[in-house]
Amino acid sequence: MKRLQNIIVLLLVLNGSFNSHSQINQIDGKGMMQGVWEKKYPNSNAYQYKGQFKNNVPVGTFTYYYPSTKVKMVIKHDEKTKRSESYIYYESGNLMSFGIYINQKKDSVWTKFGPSKRISGRETYKNDLLEGKSYVYFVPDDLNDKSVRIAKESNYKNGKLDGLTIEYFDSGVVKSKSNYSNGLRHGQFITNYPGGNPMLEEYYKYNYKNGYFRAFDEQGKEIGKKYYKMNNILEGEDLQNWIDECKKTGKKING
């Protein structure tokens, strides 16, 4: 994510919003934004945002608005710690998400909510990149249902999927399990029927199909199978020779 002030500067330059002769939108002799800055929507008296800068850095509270004038986002900047709290709202006024920036980059836990005010997701950032656990939650249609149930849990490293990702049916039964390494499919992938029995079993090696791909019926009976070696299908004698080589050398047949 680009730094917030760079985004604002770009918007202002593109829209010709600054005025060095007024008491707002001031740029000093060094080309730095200072004091109160405001921007309105084109052909409208509705503000797009209001805030303040000190030496090109946002300070205090920045407020962003919908064209309807409803508050869209509030960011509270702490000049001393470089920590910023961000609150994003639906046009209805309900909270959509909140989290913090450090030096204007996403950091720590960010929490998301559905329009009905219930939690819909939670993810962790470090230096503007996803890092660690990320969760998506079921948001029940029943407003009286206050349960918090995981729909999907993943793990990230340096902004890329890394490790195990699990998806669930609404019942709590595991829908799928998949493995990643540095953002690439790597290892076993399992897809299940709602009852819990496997539907598909797949293997990958750094995004290449590599191993047996099996399909099953709802009773768990195998109904199809193919073998891939780095995206190429092996059959007959070629497959048997490869299996024999794996047994002799200790290589993995799957993954």
Number of C-alpha atoms within 10 A of each C-alpha: 10 9 12 13 15 12 11 15 15 11 13 16 10 9 12 10 14 18 12 10 9 8 10 18 22 19 19 13 7 8 10 13 23 19 18 17 23 18 22 15 14 11 6 9 11 16 20 20 21 16 21 21 21 14 14 18 19 27 22 15 18 20 21 22 20 17 17 11 14 16 21 23 21 21 22 19 24 16 14 7 9 15 18 25 17 20 19 21 21 18 18 11 12 16 21 23 21 19 21 21 22 18 19 21 19 23 22 18 18 18 16 21 21 18 17 15 15 21 22 23 21 19 22 22 24 18 17 20 18 22 22 21 18 20 21 18 22 19 24 17 8 8 10 7 10 11 12 13 19 19 21 20 19 21 22 24 18 16 18 17 23 22 20 18 20 20 21 20 19 16 11 13 15 22 23 21 19 20 22 24 18 15 17 17 21 23 23 21 20 18 20 22 19 17 13 17 18 23 22 19 19 23 27 26 20 17 16 18 23 25 25 21 19 18 19 18 14 15 12 14 12 14 10 11 13 13 21 22 20 16 14 11 15 18 13 7 9 10 15 12 13 16 14 13 13 13 12 9 8 9 13 11 18 18 20
